[in-house]
């Protein structure tokens, strides 16, 4: 079954060269809450080389207002943000898991920035959780569980 996704209006589509859905994490930081308009955002960190995005994807930067300046990739028509990349994780891309065609099948394996989580959010007992951003090694170990 191919791993595919896209924007809300269908203008921008993508394929991921994976045999199964990627591991997903929930970020509870204030930036993600604001970007998503919700209590957290679901992401999948992937090697950039395995993501094939439509060439018409819109690219933009908001360096002066972001804690971690990033290049954002999305649809200029419906304003869906599909992914971003930044210098903290070179060669990787952060996919918005809600844009996956099978987003109803993903469950966050890790929760980060729980220090900013909304007070009514209840995290699963056994899910690895970090108050802030974990180190790459901590994150890798947590995703492997």
VENZIRA-V169923 format. One record per backbone hydrogen bond with DSSP energy under -1.0 kcal/mol. NH is the residue of the N-H (numbers start at 1). CO is the residue of the C=O. E is the energy in kcal/mol with one decimal. If there is no record, write none. Layout:
NH:CO:E, NH:CO:E
//
This chain:
5:14:-1.7, 6:99:-2.3, 7:12:-2.3, 14:5:-2.3, 15:52:-1.8, 16:3:-2.5, 17:50:-2.5, 18:16:-2.2, 25:43:-2.8, 26:110:-2.7, 27:41:-2.7, 28:112:-2.5, 33:29:-2.2, 34:30:-2.5, 35:31:-3.2, 36:32:-2.4, 37:33:-1.5, 38:33:-1.1, 41:27:-2.0, 43:25:-2.9, 44:95:-1.9, 46:93:-2.8, 48:91:-2.8, 50:47:-1.8, 51:48:-1.5, 52:15:-2.9, 54:13:-2.0, 57:54:-1.5, 58:74:-3.1, 60:72:-1.9, 65:62:-1.8, 71:85:-2.6, 72:60:-3.3, 73:83:-3.0, 74:58:-2.4, 75:80:-2.3, 79:75:-1.4, 82:73:-2.5, 83:73:-1.9, 84:94:-1.6, 85:71:-2.0, 89:86:-1.2, 92:89:-1.9, 93:46:-2.9, 94:84:-3.3, 95:44:-3.0, 96:82:-3.2, 97:42:-2.0, 99:96:-2.1, 100:97:-1.5, 101:4:-2.7, 103:100:-1.5, 105:102:-2.3, 106:103:-1.3, 109:24:-3.7, 111:128:-2.3, 112:26:-2.9, 113:132:-1.2, 114:130:-2.5, 115:131:-1.6, 116:113:-1.7, 117:114:-1.2, 121:118:-1.9, 127:124:-1.0, 130:111:-2.2, 139:135:-2.8, 140:136:-2.4, 141:137:-2.2, 142:138:-2.4, 143:139:-2.5, 144:140:-1.5
//
